[in-house]
């Protein structure tokens, strides 16, 4: 039997769809994993990415906010890139607040549910933690619906209403004060309000994950104390390594760990380090710090970027993004870390964790095992 020529991309796509780990090996003993990437990886790195449940606990599906970017189907190239990334689940969340938050969040959730529905060859919504496991088995990607603000909760009963239409995680505040509490860039942090306490209680009751990534220091501690179940810092970094308003104190990290929570480390350049060069090694320093402080079972990944990174955004949107934050954010020329942007970011992360002698079990925990456990214990 004869057949026509087979392209390298077609071979790689077939391997990925089959869930195999037998990649074309270069004679150096390294493996190619994506037709669009010249980099090769050791077999252990490839196996860990392919076999692990990898959860990006803050990974918008796109940073292109033009409606046309999520109104249709993914291109073949985008589909290839998502599959090649090895990421099992993305927490698709942005900050939606203000006077019209209730209606805006309804539109946001409906729009992204529709996007997933138009791309079921690749995506599936995650309503239960087991949906993430099923996505891994099916060679698909689970999408967790979330928000980076809670302005849309006008009263505690709204929490259940939004849970029932798919929201599974809510950050209590963005960078500024709302009715629940204070944000990380507020001059004064008044802590969690009475209304905020009632919203945390309602989230606990329905099984929605509480997130305090952008909350101020006191609001963060108050929320951890108020919750009767473990909560998350889905995407932040460590104040002990970098004094930035979007980082968390050791006090907060210890309180989170004592309650059974998990902290996701971001790759946002100015959150990782105040100095150049800022590299993936600096990012892993934050993973090391959390692991030493509260244990490796309480640290994960929340990239705080889409698959391609901020520096690939549309120029006008990139400029608007930088202009939309207080000076304390300290934007530099680049927002991404070079080896931690693009579809191969998780391979590069695993490579650095291997270099630091993390065990396979601990690497799997950091990549997604810890957040998978937290979601399984929180969602109802």
C-alpha positions as CSV (number, residue, x, y, z in Angstrom):
1,X,0.0,0.0,0.0
2,X,1.4,3.4,-0.9
3,X,0.6,6.8,0.4
4,X,1.4,10.4,-0.4
5,X,4.1,12.5,1.3
6,X,3.6,13.1,5.0
7,X,4.6,16.5,6.4
8,X,6.5,16.9,9.7
9,X,3.5,18.9,11.1
10,X,1.1,16.1,10.2
11,X,3.3,13.5,11.9
12,X,3.6,15.6,15.1
13,X,-0.1,16.3,15.1
14,X,-0.9,12.6,14.8
15,X,1.4,11.8,17.7
16,X,-0.2,14.4,19.9
17,X,-3.7,13.2,19.1
18,X,-2.7,9.7,20.0
19,X,-1.3,10.8,23.4
20,X,2.0,9.2,22.5
21,X,5.5,10.4,23.7
22,X,7.6,8.9,20.9
23,X,8.8,12.1,19.3
24,X,11.3,12.4,16.5
25,X,14.7,12.2,18.1
26,X,17.7,14.3,17.0
27,X,21.0,12.4,17.1
28,X,22.0,14.4,20.3
29,X,19.3,12.4,22.3
30,X,17.0,15.4,22.3
31,X,13.4,15.4,21.0
32,X,11.4,17.8,18.8
33,X,8.0,18.6,20.2
34,X,6.5,21.3,17.9
35,X,7.0,21.8,14.2
36,X,7.3,25.6,14.7
37,X,10.0,25.4,17.4
38,X,13.6,24.7,16.7
39,X,14.3,23.8,20.4
40,X,14.8,20.1,21.4
41,X,14.2,18.7,24.8
42,X,15.4,15.7,26.9
43,X,13.1,12.7,27.0
44,X,12.4,13.2,30.7
45,X,11.2,16.7,30.1
46,X,9.0,15.6,27.2
47,X,7.5,12.7,29.2
48,X,6.8,14.9,32.2
49,X,4.9,17.5,30.1
50,X,3.0,14.8,28.1
51,X,2.0,12.7,31.1
52,X,1.2,15.5,33.6
53,X,-2.0,17.3,34.2
54,X,-0.9,20.9,33.6
55,X,-3.1,23.7,34.9
56,X,-2.4,27.3,34.1
57,X,-4.5,28.8,36.9
58,X,-4.6,32.2,35.3
59,X,-4.3,31.9,31.5
60,X,-6.7,33.9,29.3
61,X,-7.3,32.1,26.1
62,X,-6.3,35.3,24.3
63,X,-5.0,38.8,25.0
64,X,-6.5,40.0,21.8
65,X,-9.6,41.8,23.0
66,X,-11.1,42.5,19.6
67,X,-14.4,40.7,19.4
68,X,-13.4,39.1,16.1
69,X,-10.5,37.2,17.9
70,X,-13.0,35.0,19.8
71,X,-16.1,35.1,17.7
72,X,-15.2,32.2,15.4
73,X,-13.1,29.1,15.3
74,X,-9.4,28.7,16.0
75,X,-7.1,28.7,13.0
76,X,-5.1,25.5,12.3
77,X,-1.9,27.2,13.6
78,X,-3.6,28.2,16.9
79,X,-5.0,24.7,17.3
80,X,-1.5,23.2,16.7
81,X,0.0,25.7,19.2
82,X,-2.5,24.9,22.0
83,X,-2.0,21.1,21.5
84,X,1.8,21.5,21.4
85,X,1.8,23.4,24.7
86,X,0.9,20.4,26.8
87,X,-1.3,22.5,29.0
88,X,-4.4,20.6,30.1
89,X,-6.5,23.5,31.6
90,X,-6.6,27.2,31.4
91,X,-8.4,29.4,33.9
92,X,-9.8,32.0,31.5
93,X,-10.3,35.1,33.6
94,X,-9.9,38.9,33.2
95,X,-10.9,41.8,35.3
96,X,-14.5,43.0,34.7
97,X,-15.7,45.5,37.2
98,X,-17.5,48.8,37.5
99,X,-21.1,50.0,37.5
100,X,-22.2,47.6,34.7
101,X,-20.3,44.6,36.0
102,X,-23.3,42.3,36.4
103,X,-24.3,42.6,32.7
104,X,-20.7,42.7,31.5
105,X,-19.8,39.5,33.3
106,X,-23.0,37.8,31.9
107,X,-21.8,38.8,28.4
108,X,-18.2,37.6,29.2
109,X,-19.3,34.2,30.4
110,X,-21.7,33.7,27.5
111,X,-19.2,34.8,24.9
112,X,-16.6,32.4,26.1
113,X,-19.0,29.5,26.5
114,X,-19.9,30.1,22.9
115,X,-16.3,30.1,21.9
116,X,-15.7,26.8,23.6
117,X,-18.8,25.4,21.9
118,X,-17.5,26.4,18.5
119,X,-14.2,24.7,19.2
120,X,-15.1,21.5,20.8
121,X,-12.4,19.7,18.7
122,X,-10.0,21.3,21.2
123,X,-11.8,22.7,24.2
124,X,-14.4,21.6,26.8
125,X,-15.7,23.6,29.8
126,X,-14.7,22.5,33.2
127,X,-17.7,22.4,35.6
128,X,-16.2,19.6,37.8
129,X,-12.6,18.8,38.6
130,X,-13.1,15.5,36.9
131,X,-13.7,17.4,33.6
132,X,-10.0,18.3,33.7
133,X,-9.1,14.6,34.0
134,X,-11.4,13.7,31.1
135,X,-9.9,16.5,29.0
136,X,-6.5,15.0,29.5
137,X,-7.7,11.6,28.4
138,X,-9.4,13.0,25.3
139,X,-6.5,15.1,24.2
140,X,-8.5,18.2,24.7
141,X,-8.1,21.3,26.9
142,X,-10.4,22.2,29.8
143,X,-11.5,25.8,30.2
144,X,-12.2,27.1,33.7
145,X,-14.5,30.1,33.7
146,X,-13.5,32.8,36.2
147,X,-13.3,36.5,36.9
148,X,-10.5,38.7,38.3
149,X,-13.0,40.9,40.2
150,X,-16.2,40.4,42.1
151,X,-18.1,43.6,41.4
152,X,-20.7,41.5,39.6
153,X,-21.9,40.1,43.0
154,X,-24.5,42.6,44.0
155,X,-25.7,40.4,46.9
156,X,-24.7,36.9,48.2
157,X,-27.4,35.2,46.2
158,X,-25.7,36.2,43.0
159,X,-22.8,33.9,43.8
160,X,-25.0,30.8,43.3
161,X,-26.5,32.3,40.1
162,X,-23.1,32.8,38.5
163,X,-21.9,29.4,39.7
164,X,-24.9,27.8,38.0
165,X,-24.0,29.4,34.7
166,X,-20.4,28.2,34.9
167,X,-18.3,30.5,36.9
168,X,-15.9,28.5,39.1
169,X,-13.4,31.0,40.5
170,X,-13.7,34.6,41.5
171,X,-11.0,37.0,42.6
172,X,-12.4,39.2,45.4
173,X,-10.9,42.5,44.3
174,X,-8.8,43.7,41.3
175,X,-6.1,46.3,42.1
176,X,-8.5,48.9,43.6
177,X,-11.1,49.1,46.3
178,X,-14.5,47.6,45.7
179,X,-17.4,46.8,48.0
180,X,-15.7,43.6,49.2
181,X,-12.2,44.9,50.1
182,X,-9.0,46.6,49.0
183,X,-6.8,46.0,46.1
184,X,-3.0,45.6,45.9
185,X,-2.3,49.1,44.6
186,X,-4.6,50.9,47.0
187,X,-2.9,53.5,49.2
188,X,-4.8,52.2,52.3
189,X,-6.0,48.6,52.8
190,X,-9.1,48.5,55.0
191,X,-9.4,44.7,54.8
192,X,-12.3,42.6,53.9
193,X,-15.6,44.4,54.4
194,X,-18.7,42.8,56.0
195,X,-20.1,42.4,52.5
196,X,-16.9,40.8,51.5
197,X,-17.2,38.3,54.3
198,X,-20.7,37.4,53.2
199,X,-19.5,36.9,49.6
200,X,-16.7,34.6,50.8
201,X,-19.3,32.6,52.8
202,X,-21.6,32.3,49.8
203,X,-18.6,31.1,47.6
204,X,-17.8,28.5,50.2
205,X,-21.4,27.3,50.3
206,X,-21.7,26.8,46.5
207,X,-18.2,25.6,45.9
208,X,-16.7,28.5,44.0
209,X,-12.9,29.0,44.5
210,X,-11.9,32.2,46.3
211,X,-8.9,34.0,44.7
212,X,-7.0,36.8,46.4
213,X,-4.2,37.4,43.8
214,X,-4.8,41.2,43.4
215,X,-6.0,41.8,46.9
216,X,-4.2,44.1,49.3
217,X,-2.2,42.6,52.1
218,X,-4.8,42.9,54.9
219,X,-7.7,41.9,52.6
220,X,-5.7,38.8,51.6
221,X,-5.2,37.7,55.2
222,X,-8.8,38.5,56.1
223,X,-10.1,36.4,53.2
224,X,-7.9,33.4,54.1
225,X,-9.2,33.7,57.7
226,X,-12.8,34.1,56.7
227,X,-13.0,31.2,54.4
228,X,-13.9,27.8,55.8
229,X,-12.2,26.0,53.0
230,X,-8.8,26.4,51.3
231,X,-8.5,29.3,48.8
232,X,-6.0,30.2,46.1
233,X,-3.6,32.9,45.1
234,X,-3.9,31.9,41.5
235,X,-1.2,34.2,40.0
236,X,1.3,36.2,42.1
237,X,4.9,36.1,43.3
238,X,6.8,36.5,46.5
239,X,7.5,39.8,48.3
240,X,10.6,38.4,49.9
241,X,12.2,38.1,46.4
242,X,10.7,41.3,44.8
243,X,9.1,44.2,46.6
244,X,6.2,44.8,44.2
245,X,2.5,45.5,45.1
246,X,1.4,42.5,43.2
247,X,3.5,40.1,45.3
248,X,2.6,38.4,48.5
249,X,4.2,38.5,51.9
250,X,5.6,35.5,53.6
251,X,2.9,36.0,56.3
252,X,0.2,35.6,53.6
253,X,1.8,32.7,52.0
254,X,2.1,30.9,55.3
255,X,-1.5,31.6,56.2
256,X,-2.6,30.2,52.7
257,X,-0.6,27.1,53.2
258,X,-1.9,26.5,56.8
259,X,-5.4,26.5,55.3
260,X,-4.5,24.1,52.6
261,X,-4.4,26.6,49.7
262,X,-2.2,26.8,46.7
263,X,-0.2,29.7,45.2
264,X,0.3,30.0,41.5
265,X,3.6,31.7,40.3
266,X,3.4,34.2,37.4
267,X,5.9,34.9,34.6
268,X,5.1,38.7,34.5
269,X,8.5,40.3,34.3
270,X,8.1,43.1,36.8
271,X,6.4,40.8,39.3
272,X,9.3,38.3,39.1
273,X,12.2,40.7,39.5
274,X,13.1,44.4,39.6
275,X,16.4,43.8,37.9
276,X,17.6,42.8,34.4
277,X,18.1,40.3,33.1
278,X,15.0,38.6,34.3
279,X,14.9,35.0,33.3
280,X,13.0,31.8,33.9
281,X,15.5,31.0,36.6
282,X,14.3,34.0,38.5
283,X,10.7,32.7,38.1
284,X,11.7,29.3,39.5
285,X,13.3,31.1,42.5
286,X,9.7,32.0,43.5
287,X,8.6,28.4,43.2
288,X,11.6,27.4,45.4
289,X,10.7,30.0,47.9
290,X,7.1,28.9,48.3
291,X,8.1,25.2,48.4
292,X,10.6,25.9,51.2
293,X,8.2,28.1,53.1
294,X,5.0,26.0,53.1
295,X,5.9,22.9,51.1
296,X,5.9,21.9,47.5
297,X,2.3,20.7,47.7
298,X,1.1,24.3,47.9
299,X,2.7,25.9,44.8
300,X,1.6,25.8,41.2
301,X,1.5,28.0,38.0
302,X,-0.6,30.9,37.0
303,X,1.2,32.5,34.1
304,X,-1.0,35.6,34.0
305,X,-0.7,35.6,30.2
306,X,-2.2,33.9,27.2
307,X,-0.3,31.2,25.3
308,X,1.8,33.8,23.3
309,X,2.4,36.4,26.0
310,X,1.9,40.2,26.4
311,X,4.7,41.3,24.1
312,X,2.9,39.7,21.1
313,X,-0.3,41.8,21.7
314,X,-1.7,44.2,19.1
315,X,0.4,47.4,19.5
316,X,-2.6,49.6,20.3
317,X,-3.9,47.2,22.9
318,X,-0.4,46.7,24.4
319,X,0.0,50.5,24.8
320,X,-3.5,50.8,26.3
321,X,-2.7,48.0,28.7
322,X,0.4,49.7,30.0
323,X,-1.4,53.0,30.3
324,X,-4.2,51.5,32.4
325,X,-2.3,50.8,35.6
326,X,-0.8,52.9,38.3
327,X,2.9,53.8,38.2
328,X,3.6,51.4,41.0
329,X,3.2,48.5,38.5
330,X,6.6,49.5,37.1
331,X,6.3,48.4,33.5
332,X,9.5,48.0,31.6
333,X,10.1,47.6,27.8
334,X,9.0,43.9,28.0
335,X,6.4,42.2,30.1
336,X,7.2,38.6,29.3
337,X,10.2,36.5,30.2
338,X,11.7,35.2,27.0
339,X,11.7,31.5,27.9
340,X,8.3,31.7,29.6
341,X,6.2,32.9,26.7
342,X,4.9,31.0,23.7
343,X,3.7,27.5,23.3
344,X,6.8,25.9,24.7
345,X,6.8,27.7,28.0
346,X,5.9,24.6,30.1
347,X,8.7,22.5,28.5
348,X,11.2,25.3,29.4
349,X,9.8,25.4,33.0
350,X,10.2,21.7,33.4
351,X,13.7,21.9,32.1
352,X,14.6,24.4,34.8
353,X,12.9,22.3,37.5
354,X,14.8,19.2,36.4
355,X,18.0,21.2,36.5
356,X,17.2,22.1,40.1
357,X,16.8,18.4,41.0
358,X,13.0,18.4,41.6
359,X,11.7,14.9,41.6
360,X,9.2,13.8,38.9
361,X,6.4,13.7,41.5
362,X,7.2,17.2,42.7
363,X,7.3,18.5,39.2
364,X,3.9,17.0,38.4
365,X,2.5,18.6,41.6
366,X,3.8,22.0,40.6
367,X,2.6,21.7,37.0
368,X,-1.0,21.0,38.0
369,X,-1.4,18.3,40.6
370,X,-1.7,20.8,43.4
371,X,-4.3,22.9,41.8
372,X,-6.2,19.8,40.7
373,X,-6.3,18.7,44.3
374,X,-7.5,22.1,45.4
375,X,-10.3,22.3,42.8
376,X,-11.4,18.8,43.7
377,X,-11.7,19.8,47.3
378,X,-13.5,23.1,46.6
379,X,-15.9,22.7,43.7
380,X,-19.2,21.0,44.4
